[in-house]
Amino acid sequence: MTAVEIRSELKDLVDRIRDLSVLEALRTLALRQVEQDDLTAELERTADLSDEDIEAGRTHSIAEVKQWMGEQKRKQ
């Protein structure tokens, strides 16, 4: 089955369901998947940006990061 066929079948099935709790469960499942997909896309975008920064030499040494963190801690 193709994705289009499955979507069509699911739409038909959902239209036939009258039990509100089943519909709410399906909605929750679908929303969780969408949120997961959004999170995955954001993590991939962040990783791509990190790769670009590394390739461009926009990085800091461990010592520089530790120094910066220490300075931030003292500001608090």
N, C-alpha and C positions, 0 to 999 in steps of 0.2 A: 504494500500500500504506500502511496505517496503521502507527503505531508498534507497536501490539499485534500486528498480523500479522507484522511484521518480527521482533519479539522471539520470537514463537512459532516462526517458521521457523528463527531462529538456535538456539533451544533444541533443536529437532529435529536440526539439523545437528550441533551439538556432541555430542549424545547418540550420533551415528553415528561420530564421529571417534575412532579408536583410537591414532593416532600422538601420543605424549606431547609431542614437540617442537612439534607444531601446536597442541595444547591450551595449552602454556605460552606460545606466541606470542600466541594469542588472549587469554589471561589478562593478559599484559603490556600488550597494546593496550587492553583494557578498564580495567585499573588506571590507566594513563596518562590515559585520558579522564576517569575519576572524579577523579583528582588535579587535572587541569586545571579541571574543573567546580568543585571545592572552592576552588581558588585564585581563580577568577573570582568566585565568590560572596563570598569574603573581601575581595577588592579592591573589589567593589561596595559591600559593607557599610562599608568604611573611607571610601570616597568619600562615601557618604551621611552618615556621621558628620562628615566634614569640611565638607560643605555646611551641616549643622545648626550647626556651630560658627561658620562664617562668617556665617550669617544671624543668629545670636545675638550676634555681635560678640566672640566669644571668639577673637581673633586677636592677633598681635604684629607690630610693625613690623620691617622688616629690621634696623634699628639695634638693637632689643631682642634679636633673635635672635643677632646678631653678638656683642653684649655677653654674653649668656648662654653662648654657645659659648666665648668667651674665658675666662670664669670657670670653666667646666668643664675647659678645657684646663689652667689654672693649678692646679686641684685634683689633677691627676694627677701 
